[in-house]
Amino acid sequence: MKRKNLWQTYSETQLEKLEKTNALYRTCLDEGKTERECVQKTIELARAQGYEDMKQLIKAGKKIRTGDKVYMDYMGKAIVLFHAGTAPVEEGMNILGAHIDSPRIDVKQNPLYENEGLAFLDTHYYGGVKKYQWLSIPLALHGVVIKKNGKKVEVCVGEKETDPVLVINDLLPHLGAKQREKLAKDFIDGEQMDLLIGNRPEDGEEDAVTRRIRNLLKEKYDIEEEDFLSAELEIVPAGKARECGLDNSMILAYGQDDRVCAFTSLFAILEAEEVTRTACCLLVDKEEIGSTGASGMTSRFFENAVAEYILLNEGIEYNDIVLRRTLANSKMLSSDVSAGFDPMYEDVYEKKNAAFLACGPVFNKYTGSGGKSGSNDANPEYVAQLRKIMEDAKVHFQTAELGRVDVGGGGTIAYLMSVYGMEVIDSGVAVLGMHAPWETTSKADIYEAVRCYEAFLKAEF
């Protein structure tokens, strides 16, 4: 299949919209460095477009009518948006799904300690990271601390220019001879990845540095050391998303896996003015560690949200078969990033079936690894429908696999959604440096992904 470089296809009007879309995207990345922050930003943007909180509608006993827009967040870490279409919901929804968690480093529950005049927070990395990439770079601390009385304290250190940043130390090369003999995966032990947070003592007594840190925590946040027990603190790269390249054609930022798909899906549903089938945008947590937990896709929160949505619909008498038919008749794009072809490492790609930057959103008929293990493997009938939708909307797309057979592979939430019997395909945006602290995408792909997702939401199937 011939790929087109998108930059050569856009009109001046489209280029202006492309830049506007990417400016908003960078803002979302800056304000959404954790899954909680992504949900907060999603609610902010959704409410500005007339979306209402389903929980409030339930309390008020109100009903949903054609054209209404609603959302339901789950634990502040996952969220579902619905735009009611003209067709009965039982005929199925058009669902955009993506995850909003990203590889990072988490603070342990009992983290604070001092060693030779240096104060540290003990950590545990989250998701598939190359641990050595997180050494000696400016880091920020985001998250929440929940006190015993239920009060939530929000923490964000390292993002403002007036903030201090934090760091995980590396070993100087002069003393690193033995370190360089190790495999990359063993370059640093996970227990060595502790966050340096202080060096100034309160007084000359033992543990004086950590005592000063405790006093600062009490003074600034009104939290005690034991409050770390009920905290969710995430260590992420400090700094804003930036335009990349001398031609300003790319975005360099943390967390683009998978927020590049999450925010473009969000933009699409917010821009969709009228839909025939109910449009749905599903943003979930914990994909990077297997979609586990109450806010991950293996839980039933999405099914519960759909049940509540059906129950709220005017003129529909809810029962289990209506829920089952709604889910089975739905179509979904399970959007997660693809590995962009990098000529510096071309031996791990199969070029004919690789994703290229600035060539449009990517459809992956199957993911998995080896013999397609863990893959959803979309039906060709559904792929053909998507081809027609994209052609009619003049959306450029490409197809790909994640690396050479027996070399690459990966998984998404697609197989977890296909259990309902709905048609699902993996799709997304090509990324260079996936899972690195800073990842690279094409601004053209971001804009085209929004066009792709909006065309999908409007499709009648």
C-alpha positions as CSV (number, residue, x, y, z in Angstrom):
1,M,0.0,0.0,0.0
2,K,1.4,3.4,-1.0
3,R,1.8,5.8,1.9
4,K,1.4,9.6,1.4
5,N,3.3,12.1,3.4
6,L,0.4,14.1,4.9
7,W,2.2,17.4,4.9
8,Q,2.0,17.4,1.1
9,T,-1.8,16.9,1.1
10,Y,-3.1,19.7,3.3
11,S,-4.6,23.0,2.3
12,E,-3.7,26.2,4.1
13,T,-6.9,26.0,6.0
14,Q,-6.1,22.5,7.1
15,L,-2.6,23.5,8.2
16,E,-4.1,26.2,10.3
17,K,-6.4,23.8,12.0
18,L,-3.5,21.3,12.4
19,E,-1.5,23.9,14.4
20,K,-4.5,24.7,16.5
21,T,-5.2,21.1,17.3
22,N,-1.6,20.5,18.2
23,A,-1.5,23.5,20.5
24,L,-4.4,22.2,22.4
25,Y,-2.8,18.7,22.4
26,R,0.4,20.1,24.0
27,T,-1.7,21.9,26.7
28,C,-3.5,18.6,27.5
29,L,-0.1,16.8,27.8
30,D,1.2,19.5,30.1
31,E,-1.9,19.4,32.3
32,G,-2.4,15.6,32.1
33,K,0.8,13.9,33.3
34,T,-1.1,11.4,35.4
35,E,-4.3,9.5,34.8
36,R,-6.1,11.6,37.5
37,E,-5.0,14.8,35.8
38,C,-6.1,13.4,32.4
39,V,-9.6,12.7,33.8
40,Q,-9.7,16.2,35.3
41,K,-8.7,17.8,31.9
42,T,-11.2,15.6,30.1
43,I,-14.1,16.7,32.3
44,E,-13.0,20.4,31.9
45,L,-13.1,20.2,28.1
46,A,-16.2,18.0,28.0
47,R,-18.2,20.4,30.3
48,A,-17.2,23.3,28.1
49,Q,-18.9,21.4,25.2
50,G,-22.1,20.8,27.1
51,Y,-21.4,17.4,28.6
52,E,-23.3,16.6,31.9
53,D,-22.3,14.3,34.7
54,M,-24.3,11.1,34.6
55,K,-24.1,10.7,38.3
56,Q,-25.9,14.0,38.8
57,L,-28.5,13.0,36.2
58,I,-29.1,9.8,38.2
59,K,-29.6,11.7,41.4
60,A,-31.9,14.2,39.8
61,G,-33.9,11.5,38.0
62,K,-33.4,13.1,34.6
63,K,-33.4,11.2,31.3
64,I,-31.1,11.3,28.3
65,R,-32.6,12.2,24.9
66,T,-31.2,12.2,21.4
67,G,-28.3,14.6,21.1
68,D,-27.6,14.7,24.8
69,K,-23.9,14.5,25.9
70,V,-22.9,12.9,29.2
71,Y,-19.9,11.5,31.0
72,M,-19.2,9.2,33.9
73,D,-15.8,9.1,35.7
74,Y,-14.7,6.2,37.7
75,M,-12.6,6.8,40.8
76,G,-11.1,9.8,39.1
77,K,-8.9,7.5,37.1
78,A,-11.0,6.4,34.2
79,I,-13.9,8.1,32.3
80,V,-16.5,7.3,29.7
81,L,-18.3,9.9,27.5
82,F,-21.5,9.3,25.5
83,H,-23.1,11.3,22.8
84,A,-26.6,10.1,22.2
85,G,-27.4,9.3,18.6
86,T,-30.6,9.2,16.7
87,A,-30.6,5.4,16.3
88,P,-31.7,3.2,19.3
89,V,-28.7,2.4,21.5
90,E,-29.6,-1.3,21.2
91,E,-28.3,-1.1,17.6
92,G,-24.8,-0.5,19.0
93,M,-22.3,2.3,19.7
94,N,-19.2,3.6,17.9
95,I,-16.6,3.4,20.6
96,L,-13.1,5.0,20.8
97,G,-11.0,3.5,23.5
98,A,-7.5,4.4,24.7
99,H,-5.5,4.3,27.9
100,I,-4.4,7.3,29.9
101,D,-1.7,5.7,32.2
102,S,1.9,5.9,31.0
103,P,5.2,4.3,32.1
104,R,6.6,6.1,35.1
105,I,8.1,5.6,38.6
106,D,5.9,5.4,41.7
107,V,6.7,6.3,45.3
108,K,6.5,3.4,47.7
109,Q,4.2,3.5,50.7
110,N,7.1,3.8,53.3
111,P,9.5,5.8,51.2
112,L,11.3,8.5,53.2
113,Y,14.9,7.8,54.4
114,E,18.3,9.4,54.8
115,N,21.7,8.1,53.9
116,E,24.9,10.0,54.5
117,G,23.3,13.4,54.5
118,L,21.1,12.8,51.5
119,A,17.3,12.4,51.7
120,F,15.5,10.0,49.3
121,L,12.1,8.6,48.5
122,D,12.1,4.9,47.8
123,T,10.4,4.0,44.5
124,H,9.0,1.2,42.3
125,Y,8.9,1.6,38.5
126,Y,5.5,1.2,36.7
127,G,5.2,-0.4,33.3
128,G,7.8,-1.3,30.7
129,V,10.6,1.1,31.1
130,K,14.3,1.1,30.2
131,K,15.4,2.0,33.7
132,Y,18.6,3.7,32.7
133,Q,16.7,6.3,30.7
134,W,15.3,7.8,33.9
135,L,18.7,8.6,35.4
136,S,20.1,12.1,35.7
137,I,17.1,13.9,34.1
138,P,14.9,16.5,35.8
139,L,11.9,14.9,37.4
140,A,8.6,16.1,38.8
141,L,6.4,14.7,41.5
142,H,2.6,14.5,40.8
143,G,-0.2,12.9,42.7
144,V,-2.5,12.9,45.7
145,V,-2.2,12.2,49.4
146,I,-5.3,11.1,51.3
147,K,-5.3,11.9,55.0
148,K,-7.0,9.7,57.6
149,N,-9.8,12.2,57.8
150,G,-10.5,11.8,54.1
151,K,-9.0,15.1,53.0
152,K,-7.3,14.9,49.6
153,V,-4.1,16.9,49.2
154,E,-2.9,17.4,45.6
155,V,0.8,17.5,45.0
156,C,2.7,18.8,42.0
157,V,6.4,19.7,42.4
158,G,8.8,20.4,39.5
159,E,6.6,21.8,36.8
160,K,6.7,25.6,37.5
161,E,9.9,27.5,36.6
162,T,10.1,28.5,40.3
163,D,9.8,24.9,41.5
164,P,12.8,22.7,42.4
165,V,13.1,19.5,40.3
166,L,14.1,16.1,41.6
167,V,16.5,13.5,40.2
168,I,17.6,9.8,40.3
169,N,21.3,9.7,40.4
170,D,23.5,7.9,37.9
171,L,27.1,6.7,38.4
172,L,29.9,8.8,36.9
173,P,31.7,7.1,34.0
174,H,35.0,7.4,35.8
175,L,33.8,4.8,38.3
176,G,31.4,2.9,36.0
177,A,33.7,0.3,34.5
178,K,31.8,-2.6,36.0
179,Q,28.5,-1.0,35.3
180,R,29.3,-0.8,31.6
181,E,29.9,-4.6,31.5
182,K,26.2,-5.3,32.4
183,L,23.3,-5.8,30.1
184,A,21.1,-2.8,29.6
185,K,18.3,-4.4,31.7
186,D,20.8,-4.8,34.6
187,F,22.5,-1.4,34.2
188,I,20.7,-0.3,37.4
189,D,18.8,-2.3,39.9
190,G,15.2,-1.3,40.6
191,E,16.0,-0.7,44.2
192,Q,18.7,1.8,43.3
193,M,16.2,4.1,41.5
194,D,15.4,6.3,44.6
195,L,14.5,9.9,44.2
196,L,16.9,12.5,45.7
197,I,14.8,15.1,47.5
198,G,17.1,16.9,50.0
199,N,20.5,17.6,51.4
200,R,20.0,20.5,53.9
201,P,19.8,19.5,57.6
202,E,17.4,21.0,60.2
203,D,20.2,20.8,62.8
204,G,23.3,18.8,63.5
205,E,21.5,15.8,65.0
206,E,21.0,12.4,63.4
207,D,18.5,12.2,60.5
208,A,18.5,16.0,60.4
209,V,17.9,16.2,56.6
210,T,14.8,14.0,56.7
211,R,13.5,15.9,59.7
212,R,13.7,19.1,57.6
213,I,11.8,17.3,54.8
214,R,9.1,16.3,57.3
215,N,8.8,19.9,58.5
216,L,8.5,21.1,54.9
217,L,5.8,18.6,54.1
218,K,3.8,19.7,57.2
219,E,4.3,23.3,56.4
220,K,3.4,23.2,52.7
221,Y,0.9,20.4,52.5
222,D,-0.2,19.7,56.1
223,I,0.8,16.1,55.7
224,E,2.7,13.7,58.0
225,E,5.2,11.1,57.0
226,E,2.6,8.3,57.8
227,D,0.3,9.9,55.2
228,F,2.5,8.3,52.5
229,L,0.7,5.1,53.4
230,S,-2.4,6.4,51.6
231,A,-0.7,8.4,48.9
232,E,-0.5,8.0,45.1
233,L,2.6,9.9,44.0
234,E,4.0,9.5,40.5
235,I,7.4,10.5,39.3
236,V,7.4,11.9,35.7
237,P,9.8,13.9,33.6
238,A,9.7,17.6,34.4
239,G,8.9,20.1,31.7
240,K,6.4,20.9,29.0
241,A,5.6,19.3,25.7
242,R,7.7,20.9,23.0
243,E,7.6,21.3,19.2
244,C,10.5,19.2,17.8
245,G,12.6,19.6,14.7
246,L,14.0,22.6,12.9
247,D,10.8,22.6,10.9
248,N,8.5,22.4,14.0
249,S,6.9,19.3,12.5
250,M,6.9,17.0,15.5
251,I,6.0,16.9,19.2
252,L,8.4,15.8,21.9
253,A,6.7,15.0,25.2
254,Y,6.3,12.6,28.0
255,G,3.3,10.2,28.1
256,Q,2.3,10.2,24.4
257,D,1.8,6.4,24.9
258,D,-1.1,6.5,25.0
259,R,-2.3,10.0,25.5
260,V,-1.8,10.8,21.9
261,C,-4.6,8.4,21.2
262,A,-6.6,9.4,24.3
263,F,-6.7,13.2,23.6
264,T,-7.2,12.8,19.9
265,S,-10.2,10.5,20.6
266,L,-11.5,13.1,23.1
267,F,-11.1,15.9,20.5
268,A,-13.0,13.8,18.0
269,I,-16.0,13.2,20.2
270,L,-16.1,16.8,21.3
271,E,-16.1,18.0,17.7
272,A,-18.7,15.5,16.5
273,E,-21.9,17.6,16.2
274,E,-24.4,15.0,15.1
275,V,-24.2,11.2,15.2
276,T,-26.5,8.5,14.1
277,R,-25.2,5.7,16.4
278,T,-24.3,6.7,20.0
279,A,-20.7,7.9,20.1
280,C,-18.6,6.8,23.0
281,C,-15.1,7.7,24.2
282,L,-13.5,5.4,26.8
283,L,-10.3,6.4,28.6
284,V,-9.0,3.8,31.0
285,D,-6.2,3.2,33.5
286,K,-3.6,0.5,34.1
287,E,-3.1,-0.7,30.6
288,E,0.7,-0.6,31.1
289,I,0.5,-3.2,33.8
290,G,-2.0,-5.5,32.2
291,S,-5.3,-3.5,32.5
292,T,-5.8,-4.9,36.0
293,G,-7.5,-3.3,39.0
294,A,-10.8,-1.5,39.4
295,S,-10.0,1.3,37.0
296,G,-8.4,-1.0,34.4
297,M,-10.2,-2.7,31.5
298,T,-10.4,-6.1,33.2
299,S,-12.9,-4.6,35.7
300,R,-16.6,-4.2,34.8
301,F,-16.8,-0.4,35.2
302,F,-17.4,0.2,31.4
303,E,-20.2,-2.4,31.3
304,N,-21.7,-0.8,34.4
305,A,-21.5,2.7,32.8
306,V,-23.2,1.4,29.7
307,A,-25.9,-0.2,31.8
308,E,-26.5,3.2,33.6
309,Y,-26.5,5.0,30.3
310,I,-29.2,2.7,28.9
311,L,-31.3,3.0,32.0
312,L,-31.1,6.8,31.7
313,N,-32.3,6.8,28.0
314,E,-35.8,8.1,27.6
315,G,-38.2,5.5,26.1
316,I,-36.0,2.5,26.8
317,E,-37.0,-0.2,29.3
318,Y,-33.7,-1.6,30.6
319,N,-33.0,-5.3,30.8
320,D,-30.0,-7.5,30.5
321,I,-30.6,-8.4,26.9
322,V,-30.7,-4.8,25.9
323,L,-27.3,-4.3,27.5
324,R,-25.9,-7.4,25.8
325,R,-27.2,-6.4,22.4
326,T,-25.9,-2.8,22.8
327,L,-22.4,-4.1,23.5
328,A,-22.4,-6.9,20.9
329,N,-23.7,-4.5,18.1
330,S,-21.0,-1.9,18.9
331,K,-17.9,-1.2,16.8
332,M,-14.7,-0.1,18.4
333,L,-11.3,1.4,17.6
334,S,-9.0,0.3,20.4
335,S,-6.5,3.1,20.0
336,D,-2.9,2.6,21.2
337,V,0.3,3.8,19.7
338,S,2.4,2.0,17.1
339,A,6.1,1.8,16.8
340,G,7.1,4.4,14.3
341,F,9.8,3.2,11.8
342,D,13.2,4.5,12.8
343,P,15.9,4.1,10.2
344,M,18.5,4.1,13.0
345,Y,17.1,0.7,14.0
346,E,15.6,-0.6,10.8
347,D,16.7,-4.2,11.4
348,V,13.9,-4.7,14.0
349,Y,11.1,-3.6,11.5
350,E,9.6,-5.3,8.5
351,K,9.4,-2.2,6.3
352,K,6.4,-3.1,4.2
353,N,4.4,-3.6,7.4
354,A,5.8,-0.7,9.5
355,A,4.2,2.6,10.6
356,F,5.8,5.8,9.4
357,L,5.6,9.3,10.8
358,A,3.4,11.7,8.9
359,C,1.6,9.0,7.0
360,G,-1.6,8.9,9.0
361,P,-3.2,6.9,11.8
362,V,-2.4,3.2,11.9
363,F,-4.7,0.2,11.7
364,N,-3.3,-3.0,13.2
365,K,-5.4,-6.0,12.2
366,Y,-3.6,-7.9,14.9
367,T,-1.0,-7.2,17.6
368,G,0.2,-9.9,20.0
369,S,3.6,-11.5,19.8
370,G,5.1,-14.5,18.0
371,G,2.2,-16.5,16.7
372,K,-0.2,-13.5,17.4
373,S,-0.4,-14.5,21.1
374,G,-2.7,-12.2,23.0
375,S,-4.1,-10.7,19.8
376,N,-7.6,-9.6,19.0
377,D,-7.1,-10.1,15.2
378,A,-9.9,-8.1,13.6
379,N,-12.3,-9.6,11.1
380,P,-11.7,-8.6,7.4
381,E,-15.4,-7.6,7.0
382,Y,-14.8,-5.0,9.6
383,V,-11.5,-3.8,8.1
384,A,-13.3,-3.4,4.8
385,Q,-16.0,-1.2,6.4
386,L,-13.3,1.0,7.9
387,R,-11.5,1.3,4.6
388,K,-14.7,2.6,3.0
389,I,-15.3,5.0,5.9
390,M,-11.8,6.5,5.7
391,E,-12.0,6.7,1.9
392,D,-15.3,8.6,2.0
393,A,-13.9,11.0,4.6
394,K,-10.7,11.5,2.6
395,V,-8.7,10.3,5.7
396,H,-5.2,8.9,4.9
397,F,-4.3,5.9,7.0
398,Q,-1.7,3.1,7.0
399,T,-1.5,-0.4,8.3
400,A,1.3,-2.0,10.4
401,E,2.6,-4.6,12.8
402,L,4.7,-3.8,15.8
403,G,8.1,-4.9,14.6
404,R,9.4,-8.0,12.8
405,V,7.8,-11.4,13.5
406,D,9.6,-13.0,16.5
407,V,11.1,-9.7,17.4
408,G,8.3,-7.3,18.2
409,G,4.8,-7.5,19.6
410,G,2.5,-5.9,22.1
411,G,-1.0,-5.8,23.5
412,T,-3.9,-3.3,24.0
413,I,-7.4,-3.4,25.5
414,A,-8.9,-4.7,22.2
415,Y,-9.1,-8.4,23.3
416,L,-10.8,-7.3,26.6
417,M,-13.6,-5.5,24.6
418,S,-14.0,-8.2,22.1
419,V,-15.4,-10.5,24.8
420,Y,-18.7,-8.8,24.3
421,G,-18.8,-9.9,20.7
422,M,-18.3,-6.5,19.2
423,E,-16.1,-5.8,16.2
424,V,-12.8,-4.3,17.5
425,I,-9.6,-3.3,15.7
426,D,-6.3,-1.9,17.1
427,S,-5.5,1.6,15.8
428,G,-3.4,4.5,16.8
429,V,-0.6,6.9,16.1
430,A,3.0,6.1,15.2
431,V,5.5,7.1,17.9
432,L,9.3,7.1,18.0
433,G,11.0,6.2,21.3
434,M,7.9,4.5,22.8
435,H,8.1,4.2,26.6
436,A,11.1,6.6,26.8
437,P,10.7,9.5,29.2
438,W,10.3,11.7,26.1
439,E,8.5,10.3,23.0
440,T,8.2,11.8,19.5
441,T,5.1,12.1,17.2
442,S,4.3,13.9,14.0
443,K,1.9,16.9,14.3
444,A,0.4,15.7,11.0
445,D,-0.5,12.3,12.5
446,I,-2.1,13.9,15.5
447,Y,-4.4,16.1,13.3
448,E,-5.2,13.2,10.9
449,A,-6.0,10.9,13.9
450,V,-8.7,13.4,15.0
451,R,-10.2,13.4,11.5
452,C,-10.1,9.6,11.5
453,Y,-11.8,9.2,14.8
454,E,-14.5,11.8,14.0
455,A,-15.2,10.0,10.7
456,F,-15.5,6.7,12.7
457,L,-17.9,8.2,15.2
458,K,-20.2,9.5,12.5
459,A,-20.3,6.2,10.6
460,E,-23.6,4.4,10.4
461,F,-22.4,0.9,9.6
